[in-house]
Amino acid sequence: MSKTKLTINSNGSVRVEGDFEIVDSQGNVYGLQGREVLGICRCGQSANKPFCDGAHRNHFEHDAKAFDLPPMKSR
């Protein structure tokens, strides 16, 4: 199985590519109809949440730049 790739788009959605499933908080699976690429809303303005519908255009700014997280804390 190949890796699932998430791309954090500047001023936009999270693009999900690969072999994945998406479930709600109760564990119910969204019917993705065979899609292997889609966008997840980050701005909260989509009428089709959790999926992106482009409603963020000109209303959401975030310049996505990768960085390293600090080391995990031991439990």
Phi, psi and omega in degrees: 000134178280162179291150170273135182248128174247126178246123178273105183280135173300135178055033183196208189279177166262118179272127180248128180227144174120208181261109184208164167227155179238131180236154176275183185294343177263002179090006178285135184274132173287137176279102185270358176054039175083003181296139176246358177216133174199169180248137176256132181296135172247343188268340181084004183263352183295140174277357184238034182305142010274008184268148180283136175240010178085005182297342182288343187310125179067012180228007185215123181235123172202115180275099185288116176228129181291147176208165179270133173286155174293161178303150178294144176280141176285150184270000000 
